[in-house]
Amino acid sequence: MPLPSPLVSVVVTCFNRERYLGEALDSLLAQTFTGHEIILVDDGSTDGSAAVAARYGGRLRYVHQENRGASAAKNAGVGLARGRYVAFLDSDDLWTPDKLAVQLAYARAHPEADLLYAHGRQFISPELPETERARLHCPVEPMPAPISGTLLVEGATFRRVGPFRTDLKVGIDVEWHLRAKSLGLGITVLPETLLLRRVHATNSGLTEQGERRQHARILKEHLDRMRRGRAGQSGPGG
Amino acid sequence: MPQAKRYRVNAPQVVAEIMGGEAIIVNLDTGAYFSLRDTAAAIWEGLERGDSAARITAALARRYAGEPQAIESAVHVLIDELLRESLIEPDDSGDADTRVEPGLPEAGERPAFTRPELEKYTDMADLLLLDPIHEVDDQGWPSANAQR
């Protein structure tokens, strides 16, 4: 007998995160709303990530693919989603137990909200030695987090915006968000803190300047789109 | 502001790129981003090269039709704004830039000098503040791809 369709498909993407993956998955299984499926896309991990996933047995759908990057992994997960809504969690981050419940309640009451985000709070991964912790920048206050880790969106709306860009290494969420914005979709950032973002040694932003320049390119595309939109509005015939 | 002073981009928290004649500058510390077009982009290009205000002014005076004093003052106003937004900082590491080549105006009809403008946007601050620390990774994504 086919399984009933879940309301939400949560796409978890993972590349060599055996250390954190279990905690991320536990935070999904601890959700107070339980009508969700978990799709774990392992993007070619060579560490023990697959073994961690195996511990969860039938509680998640595990897909292994050749390493193609975070965007490709998320897109692959969306392709497998059976739920009306899709959501995303990076394998080093955590959701609060009420993440889905809060957002689904809001979505039911506000059908005009196409993209639902929330606040996020950052935390320094507890295993880090004191010297490393001192080096990391980690604001303690919750921040508005319009990023994929807090996003709840109907699959049909996600497809309207299109997949995450696989040619980018930084600014992937920024670029996707800007595309959604340019379509005039209703965007809401809920005041609740629903995502806990892990700050650890390997994501401290010590990136190549060349890669960071991708932000400038994404924002240039955004400004060009906005200017074209304004020119269209003020053109002949209104 | 001494005329021969050089400046440098306030890296790594500020990233900039010139595309299609427009300079887009992102301050990853504040999440604000900026657009410089036309004369403003030309001034930014000069600053990135390490040119002094005097040298930039001279280059603009060759390229555009305008009062040299008005051009000079506009260059200083923009540099002040860029400093205020922490996009550039004085570069005292090397010699002052004393090269000034007034030269002849470019041949043909020169476009009129327009006041350089720094356009500031803050609509993406939330995302930009959260973005840089997360998606790039020395061991996991995406450097693994970059090594392929």
Contacts between the chains, C-beta under 8 A, distances in Angstrom:
chain1	res1	chain2	res2	distance
A	15	B	140	4.8
A	15	B	141	5.2
A	15	B	144	6.5
A	16	B	139	6.7
A	16	B	140	5.0
A	16	B	144	7.6
A	17	B	140	6.5
A	43	B	141	7.5
A	44	B	144	7.9
A	67	B	144	5.8
A	67	B	145	6.6
A	67	B	148	7.7
A	68	B	145	7.4
A	69	B	141	6.3
A	69	B	142	5.4
A	69	B	145	5.0
A	70	B	135	6.7
A	70	B	141	4.7
A	70	B	142	6.6
A	90	B	134	7.4
A	120	B	130	7.0
A	137	B	133	7.6
A	143	B	126	6.9
A	143	B	129	6.7
A	143	B	130	6.5
A	144	B	126	4.3
A	145	B	126	7.1
A	145	B	130	5.7
A	146	B	126	5.4
A	146	B	127	5.4
A	147	B	127	6.5
A	147	B	130	5.6
A	147	B	131	7.2
A	147	B	134	7.7
A	169	B	135	7.0
A	169	B	136	6.2
A	169	B	142	4.3
A	169	B	145	7.5
A	169	B	146	7.2
A	170	B	131	6.8
A	170	B	132	6.6
A	170	B	135	5.3
A	170	B	136	5.4
A	171	B	131	6.0
A	171	B	135	7.4
A	172	B	135	5.8
A	173	B	127	6.4
A	173	B	131	6.3
A	173	B	135	7.4
A	174	B	124	6.4
A	174	B	127	4.8
A	174	B	128	6.6
A	174	B	131	5.5
A	177	B	124	7.9
A	177	B	127	5.9
A	178	B	124	7.4
A	189	B	126	7.3
A	197	B	130	7.5
A	197	B	134	6.9
A	199	B	133	6.5
A	201	B	138	8.0
A	202	B	137	4.8
A	202	B	138	5.1
A	202	B	139	4.8
A	202	B	140	6.2
A	203	B	133	5.5
A	203	B	134	5.5
A	203	B	135	8.0
A	203	B	136	7.2
A	203	B	137	5.3
A	204	B	133	6.3
A	205	B	28	7.9
A	205	B	132	4.7
A	205	B	133	4.4
A	205	B	136	7.1
A	206	B	138	6.8
A	207	B	132	7.0
A	207	B	136	4.2
A	209	B	11	6.4
A	209	B	12	6.2
A	209	B	15	6.6
A	211	B	136	6.1
A	212	B	12	7.1
A	212	B	15	4.6
A	212	B	28	7.2
A	212	B	132	6.7
A	213	B	15	5.2
A	213	B	16	7.6
A	213	B	17	4.8
A	215	B	15	6.0
A	215	B	26	4.9
A	215	B	28	7.4
A	215	B	33	7.8
A	215	B	128	6.8
A	215	B	131	7.4
A	215	B	132	7.6
A	216	B	15	5.7
A	216	B	16	6.2
A	216	B	17	4.0
A	216	B	19	7.5
A	216	B	24	4.2
A	216	B	25	7.2
A	216	B	26	5.5
A	216	B	33	7.7
A	217	B	17	6.4
A	217	B	19	6.7
A	217	B	24	7.7
A	219	B	24	5.3
A	219	B	26	6.5
A	219	B	33	5.1
A	219	B	121	7.8
A	219	B	124	7.0
A	220	B	17	7.6
A	220	B	19	5.0
A	220	B	20	7.6
A	220	B	22	6.6
A	220	B	24	4.8
A	222	B	124	7.6
A	223	B	22	7.8
A	223	B	24	7.4
A	223	B	35	6.0
A	223	B	121	7.7
